[in-house]
Amino acid sequence: DAVAGHGWRLVLGPRALAWPLTTPAGVTRVDVPEQDDVDGVLARWWTRTDACAAIVRPDHYVFAAPHSAADLEAAWVDWRLQLPHFHPQETP
């Protein structure tokens, strides 16, 4: 919460940091390089879920855990369909 606040978050693990992507407006992007995961909690989660990123809801539940850039783009399509009132503007 202190790093990313309480809204929607896109958390990118080490394998996802190089993905060419855009983050919708109103979504906080959180890059987590391997060296920043000092206790290994995220590394274990990435391994257990085989995910590279996570779209996290404001209530801290994971909305999507994509395995690739294509999966992430598909998750954003689903997100937009489920939250049409959000109308995000794309930001790099």
WOJOGI-V80911 format. One record per residue. N is the residue number from 1. RES is the residue in one small letter. SS is DSSP state (H for helix, E for strand, - for the rest). PHI is phi in whole degrees, 0 to 359 (999 if undefined). Layout:
n=N res=RES ss=SS phi=PHI
n=N res=RES ss=SS phi=PHI
This chain:
n=1 res=d ss=- phi=999
n=2 res=a ss=- phi=292
n=3 res=v ss=- phi=274
n=4 res=a ss=- phi=244
n=5 res=g ss=- phi=79
n=6 res=h ss=- phi=246
n=7 res=g ss=- phi=273
n=8 res=w ss=E phi=293
n=9 res=r ss=E phi=227
n=10 res=l ss=E phi=249
n=11 res=v ss=E phi=258
n=12 res=l ss=E phi=249
n=13 res=g ss=- phi=278
n=14 res=p ss=H phi=306
n=15 res=r ss=H phi=288
n=16 res=a ss=H phi=262
n=17 res=l ss=- phi=297
n=18 res=a ss=- phi=268
n=19 res=w ss=- phi=296
n=20 res=p ss=- phi=282
n=21 res=l ss=- phi=209
n=22 res=t ss=- phi=240
n=23 res=t ss=E phi=246
n=24 res=p ss=E phi=302
n=25 res=a ss=- phi=301
n=26 res=g ss=- phi=89
n=27 res=v ss=E phi=250
n=28 res=t ss=E phi=272
n=29 res=r ss=E phi=271
n=30 res=v ss=E phi=237
n=31 res=d ss=E phi=272
n=32 res=v ss=- phi=236
n=33 res=p ss=- phi=295
n=34 res=e ss=H phi=307
n=35 res=q ss=H phi=291
n=36 res=d ss=H phi=276
n=37 res=d ss=- phi=268
n=38 res=v ss=- phi=297
n=39 res=d ss=- phi=262
n=40 res=g ss=- phi=78
n=41 res=v ss=H phi=299
n=42 res=l ss=H phi=293
n=43 res=a ss=H phi=302
n=44 res=r ss=H phi=294
n=45 res=w ss=H phi=294
n=46 res=w ss=H phi=302
n=47 res=t ss=H phi=293
n=48 res=r ss=H phi=297
n=49 res=t ss=H phi=265
n=50 res=d ss=- phi=57
n=51 res=a ss=- phi=264
n=52 res=c ss=- phi=243
n=53 res=a ss=E phi=208
n=54 res=a ss=E phi=212
n=55 res=i ss=E phi=262
n=56 res=v ss=E phi=249
n=57 res=r ss=- phi=287
n=58 res=p ss=- phi=301
n=59 res=d ss=- phi=271
n=60 res=h ss=- phi=78
n=61 res=y ss=- phi=278
n=62 res=v ss=E phi=277
n=63 res=f ss=E phi=280
n=64 res=a ss=E phi=207
n=65 res=a ss=- phi=229
n=66 res=p ss=- phi=290
n=67 res=h ss=- phi=260
n=68 res=s ss=- phi=208
n=69 res=a ss=H phi=298
n=70 res=a ss=H phi=295
n=71 res=d ss=H phi=298
n=72 res=l ss=H phi=294
n=73 res=e ss=H phi=298
n=74 res=a ss=H phi=295
n=75 res=a ss=H phi=295
n=76 res=w ss=H phi=295
n=77 res=v ss=H phi=299
n=78 res=d ss=H phi=299
n=79 res=w ss=H phi=300
n=80 res=r ss=H phi=295
n=81 res=l ss=H phi=293
n=82 res=q ss=H phi=280
n=83 res=l ss=- phi=233
n=84 res=p ss=- phi=297
n=85 res=h ss=- phi=287
n=86 res=f ss=- phi=288
n=87 res=h ss=- phi=39
n=88 res=p ss=- phi=289
n=89 res=q ss=- phi=260
n=90 res=e ss=E phi=284
n=91 res=t ss=E phi=228
n=92 res=p ss=- phi=289
